[in-house]
């Protein structure tokens, strides 16, 4: 297999702002957008709806065209061979999970409230998501000591996730990920957390963007790794 540096690059599509659907139909798009908006709600800050998380998910599920962004920000790497086949199979499985997830959301919503999920108010949508997930609605995230129990969902891969867990993971990726992948519209997610991210991936390659100013400069290795001094290491 050739190095990724040698893979062909397909130019990134222009962002027309039209909300073009690549995978979802209109009802699926609206349903997932509404569900994302309950995962990261709009409050005093913009949420997943404003950041376009549904667009990130729609692109991700559409095939293999938006998997690896080129390092220079010029587009996306074009996969081929067995790797492309593996990614198509993986994305196809996720697509089925999402389509069934939309059907499940609507089935619960109709049974409990007599309308599709997207037509419900926020509190009723939350109730549907609680029933679907089998877990209580979480409290707002706070920076507190919780005895070491993790409060942030971390997945190395999204294979074999339930619909709800995939939705949560992908909503976060669509909110905080690099805008090149279709979410984080106008860098909303970064602005909310005060992250001065790069204008484009190219800026991370040519030195235009750097995080050097955020490095802690007032320590040496002996302070950071005490055993170095104990072992006599210079």
Buried (B, 14 or more C-beta within 10 A) or exposed (E): EEEEEEBEBBEBBEEEEEEEBBBBEEEBBBBBBBBBBBBBBEEEEBBBBBBBBBBBBBBBBBBBBBBBBBBBBBBBBBBEEEBBEEBEEBBEEBBEBBBEBBEBBBBBBBEEBEEBBBBBEEEBBBBBBBBBBEEEEEEEEEEEEEEEEEEEEEBEEBEEBEBBBBBBBBBBBBBBBBBBBBBBBEBBBBBBEEEEBBEBBBBBBEEEBEEEEEEEEEEEEEEEEEEBEEEEEE
